[in-house]
Structures are given as C-alpha cells and as structure tokens.
Amino acid sequence: MSDSGQIAGGGAWGDPRGAGAAKVPSDMRIYIAGPVFLDVVMSGLAHAPVPGEEQWVPHCDLMPGGSANQAVACARLGLPASLIAFLGMDGAGGLVRSRLLDEGVSLAFSTDIPRQSVTTSLFFDGDRAMTTFGTDAVPGLAGLEAPAALLADLRALADNRGAVHSWRAGGRGGTGVPTWVLADAGWDDSQRWDPMDLEALDAADVFAPNDVEARRYTRRDDVQSAARALAELVPGVVVTCGPRGVTAILDGQEIRLPAMPARVVDTTGAGDTFSAGLAWAHAHGLGPRAALSAASLAAACTVESPGGSASAPTAERLAQWTNLRRDDIPKEYDIQFLDLIERKRP
C-alpha cells in the first residue's frame, strides 16, 4: 500500500473550523481528563540505578506530570485547556497547582484530595523508568458542559462512556458540533493488555497509542497491521513509534512519517506533547498529514530539553525551532502550520 493509500474506515478527523483557521474561539474549551502527578524528573543518568550507589545527574526538575503534561502543552499552544483530575491539598499539590495556574490551565473542574500523587522519572539508555505514589483515578465527567474536545486515556473513557456519548450526540453549546475525542492507552499495570479495554474506543474519534501498546493490544507483530486492526474499532488511529516515526490511519488514508531528527535529552512528556499538537492541529482545521507533521515536530522539539511539561513548546517556540531545523525536516512532512502561527502574530 502506498504512503497515502485509501483504506476502509476513517472520516472522524474532520474539520471543525475550516482549513487553516488562524484563531481558536475562546469558547472552544478543551478538557484533559486523567491522573496528575508531581514529577521529579532526573535526566542524564549514565546507567540504570544500582542498589547502594549514589549517581549524580546533570538535569533535575520538579513539575506537574501525567495528564498535566497534555494540559500544559495544550495551553502553551494557545488552546483553552481545562484539567479534570484529583489534586492534592499538601505541599506537593500546592506546587502542582501553582505551576498549572501559571501556565494558564483551568482547574475549575478538578477535585481536591489530601495528598498529591508523585512520580520519580529517571531517563537513561534512551528511555525512562518511573516509580509512583498515589492514585491513577480520575473525577467523573457527568454533569459537565460538553467541550469542543476531550483528551483522555482508555480508563477515563471507560469510566465516563455515558457522559462522553451524550456530548458526542448532543453537540456543544447548541451548535450541534459533537465533542471530538482523542484517546491514549495509559499504562496497564496488569500487563495483560486486555483487548476488552478497547471497547471504550466507541466513544473516541482518534486513538493514539505508542507502538508497544498498539502491538500488545492487538496481538500483532508489526505496527502497520496493529494500526489496521485498531482502525476496525475507532475511526482514526495514530501510532507513535519514537525514532521510527508515526503510522496513522486518518480520514481513510494510511500515512507514515519518518521521525524528525532530534538531539534527545529526555523523552518524558513527548507523547503528551504529540497529542496536544494533534488537538491544536485539529482545532485549526489542518488536514491529517499537516496535523501529524505539526505534532511530530512539537514532540521532537520537546525531547531536546529535560523534563515533561516544562519542555513543551509554545506555538511561537515551535515555529522558531522548525525554521531553524528546516534542513533536517523529512520531505514527507507538511509544515503549513507555520502559516497559521505567522497569521496569529500581531
């Protein structure tokens, strides 16, 4: 099949505002539902931790993590992001709240709990290992006004299918435009990767797992067949493959993009920035290839700095970084998002 060959399914990518819309209306609220953590991110380890050894690293930061990565990335790109999560009332929770409010993320729909969930993220050998305290539960969505878009993992979707289906059936604010839903996989503690978990995808427009998650859920050996299997369950599929790029099925097209070359410092939050980039591109009416290109470049920009939410680029930063790296951009990319950012500048 060719890079842009037509396949069955698709059609849920859509165009909410018309191609190339330069400005997102202030009432186009984006919900991000998922667990939030205070991330302690350490980058530059020479090797995996060894019992009894103290290892010094060149980079460390404290920042909101988990679904907060997506919320901050959305807000920095100019989307009106509202976070739906449990936030601690302790000192760690106070740090998370202050950072999120400073980023312009709305916490109006978040819920107080006594202690903030915390994750220690260690980056070495090209990947990260995490140790976590707290909960991965998410507040319910019932009773909330329908948003323009929802970003959530499979568990949050499964727990709130009734509310999400009603948003998609009724539309937001009397416009008749259904809520657009982007789902990711989330970590499976059981390691079973039960295909029954995918039933929640009947409430999604696009599913964006990484390649390991896609292959484990579908029991397929390669990414392309995994993506095609997932496309039988959800209109749009985007499988991120790290240094091997992206395989996607959107609007009935199978699209493969190579990875943008990047000087990797820390991959924490790269997938979340990718999802935020997709949401930004969809809100601005970009087509599938242009949307995937924008999201891939945003993620590549992110991994060149340490940290998760702290490294997410603003739209202006993304444009500057892309222009500086034009010679490295693969020919398969469509970078028309740069025109949108330029049109928004005063």
N, C-alpha and C positions, 0 to 999 in steps of 0.2 A: 504493500500500500504506500502511496506517495505521502510526503510530509503533510500535505493538506487534503488528503483524500477524504471523500464523503463517506460517512458510516451511518448506521441506523441510530436513532435516538437524537438527543440534543435539543436545542431550542430554548433552554431556560437561561442562557446568558443574558439575552435581551438587551434593550437599550432604554434605560429609564428616562433619559432626558433629551435624546437626540445626539447623534455622533458629534463628539468634540465639544461638548458643553464646557464652558470655561469656569463656571462658578456653581458650587453646590448650594441650594437654598438652605437658609438657616433652620428651617423646619424639617430638613431631611435627617432625622435623628437616626444614629447607628447604635444598636445595642451590642455589647460584648458580654456574653454570659459565660462564666467559668470560674474556677478556683484561682485565688490570688495568693502570692507568697511574697515575703520579704526575701529577695535573692541576695545571697552572699556569693559573689562571682569572683573566682580566682582563675587567672589565665597565665599561661606560660610555664606550666609545670614541665619539668624535664622528663618525668616518668610518672607512672601510677603511684599513689601513696603506698608507703611501706610501713608496716607496724613498727613503732619505736623510732621512726625517723621524722625529723623536722625538716621540711623542704620550703625554702623561701621562693616566692614568685615575684615577677616584675609588675603584675597588674592585679588590683583588687578593687571592688566597688560594692556598695550596698544600693539596691534599687528595687522597685516593685517588679514582680515577675509573674509567671503564669499567664492568665488571660490579661493581666495588666500590660504585658508586652504588646499585645494586639491593640489594646485601648490607647496606649501612648503612641504607638506607631500610626494609628488612625488619626489621632489628634494632631500629631506633628505634620501629617499630610494635609490637614485642613478639614477633616471630617468631624462633624459634631458627635463625639463619642460619649456614650453613657455606659458605665461599667456596672454590671449586675453580679455582685459577689459578696461573700462574707469577709468583713474587715475587722481586725482585732482592735480592742479598746486599750491595749497595753502600749508600751513604748515602741515596740516594733510596728504595731499597727499605726501609731501616730506618724512614724516616719513614712510608711507606705501612703497614708492619706495625704500628707503634706506634699510629697513628690507628685502624686497624681493630680492634686488640685493645681499645683504649679504648672503642670503640663496642659491644663485646660480640660481634663477629663471630668465629666459629671459623675458624682457619687450619689445622686438623688435616689437611685433605686437599689443601692447596696444596703446590706444588713449588718448590724453590729454583733460581734461575738467577743467573748472575754479575751482570747489570745490569738495573735496573728500566726498564721501558718508561715513556716520558714523553710527555705531550701538553700543548701550549700551546693554550688555548682563548680566543679573542677574541670578545667579544659586541658587535655593532653592527648597526644597521639592522634590529633585531628578530630577528636570527638569530646564529649563531656560525660562526666559521671555525677550523679546527684544523690544527696541524702536529704530527706524531707521530714519535717514535723508538721502535724496539723490535720487538715481535712481537705478533701477534694470535692466536697458537696457544693451545690450552687443554690441560691434562693430561687423560689418558684417565680414563674413569669406570668401566671394567671392574674388578670385584672389590670395589667399594664396596657397602655395605648399601643397600637400597632406601630412599629418603627418602619423606616424605609428599608433597613437591612438588619440582619441578625448574624453575628459570628458566634458560634458555639461548638462544643465538641459533641460526640455521639451520646455521651451520658446525659448531658444537659438537654439535648434534643429529646432523648427517650423519656426523660422525666417531665417534659413540658410539651409533649406532642399535641395535646388538645389546644393549648393556647396558641402554639405556632400555626397549627392548621387553621384556626379561626382567623389569625392575622392574614394568612395567605388566601383565605376565601373571601374575607370582607374588605381587604384593602385598608390603606391608612388614611385617616383624616377625611373620609368620604370621597377620596379621589378614585377609588376603585382599583388603584395600583397595589398589587399584592406585595407583602414583605418578601424581599429577596434574602435567601438563607444560604450562608456559606458554612459548611461543617468541616471540622477536622477530626482526627481519630482520637487523640488523647492517649495517655499511657494506659495499657492494660496490665494491671497488677497480677492478674491470674495467669498471664502468658498463654492463655488458650486461644485468644483472638477468635472468639466465637462468632461465626457468620450471622447468628441471630442478632448480634449487636447492630448489624447493618439495617435492620428493619426501621430504625429511626430515620434512615435516609429518605423515607417517603415524605418527610417534612423539609427536605433540603432541595436547593437548586443546584448547588455545586458541592462536591466532596473533595477535600484537598489533603489526603494522607501523604506521608513520605513513602518511598519505595518499599521499605521493610514492612510497614503497616499494610500497604496495598497487597503485597505478595502473601503475607501471613493470613490476612482476612479472606483472600480468595483462593488460597492454596495453589497459586500459580508460581511457576519458576522464573518468569520474566515479567518486566514491568508492562510491556505492551499488552500481553494477554490479561494481566491483572486489571489494567485500566479498562479494557474492553468488557471484562466481566463486571466490573463496578458500574459501567455505563448501562448495564441492564437494570440497575437498581435506582439510579439517580440521573437526571438529565445531563449534568455536567460533571466531569472528573478531571482533576489536576493532580498529578503525582509528581512530587518533588524528589529529585534524585541526587541532591548535593552536587558533587563535582561532575556528575553525568548529566546535569541539566534538568529538563522538565518534559514530561509526556502528558498531554492533555487531550480530552475529548470535549469540545465545546461547540455548540451550535451545529452539531452533526459533522464537525471536522476533527480529524486527528492531527494534532500539531506537536512537533517535537522541536525543542530548542536546546542547543548545547549550553553548557554553563558559561556564564561570564567569567573570564579570568579574574581572580581576586587574590590579594595577599592576605591569607587567612590568619587572623589573630585569635578570634573567638567566635564559634558558631552559635552561641547562646542567643536565642530570640530570632534567628534568621528565618525560620519557618513562620513565625508570627508576623514578622515584617512583610514576608511574602504575601500572607493572607490579607494584611492591611492594604498592601499595594493592589491586590486584586479588587478589594472593596472600593478603593479610591478610583481605580480604572472603570469599574462598573458604574459607579455613581456619575462619572463624567462621560459615559456613553462610548467608551473605547471598544473596538472590536476585540475578538478573542486573542489574536496574535499580538496586537499592540498592548493589551492588558497583561498578557503573560510576560511580555518584554519588560514592561514597567515594573511588575512585581519581582521579576528575576534580578533586575538591576538594583532595586531597592534592597533586596536580600544580600546581594554581593557587596553593596556599599556598607551594609551593617556588619558583615563579618570582618571587615578591615579594622574595626575598633573593638576594644574589650567591652564586655557587658551585654545585657539583653536589651531592655527598654532604653537604656542610656545611649545605645548606639543607633537607634532608629533615626533615619534622616528626615528632615523637613522636606517639603517639595522643592524649595529653593536649593537646599544642600544636595538633593538627589540630582537636580538639573546641573548644578555646578560639577559634581563628581562625574556625571555622564559625559558632559562636554570635555572634561579633562581626559577621559578614558575612551574617547571615540575610536581611536585606532585599534582598541582591544575588543570592541563590540562585535560579536559574531554577525555574519551577513544575514542570518536568518531572523534577526531582531527587527522590530518595527518601533522606532523611538518617537512616534508622533506625539507622545505625552509631553515632550519638551515644548511643543507649540502651545499646549494648554497652560503650562506654567508661565510661559512668557506673556500670554494674553492676560493672565491674572495680575501681573505686576503693574503698579501704577505708572 
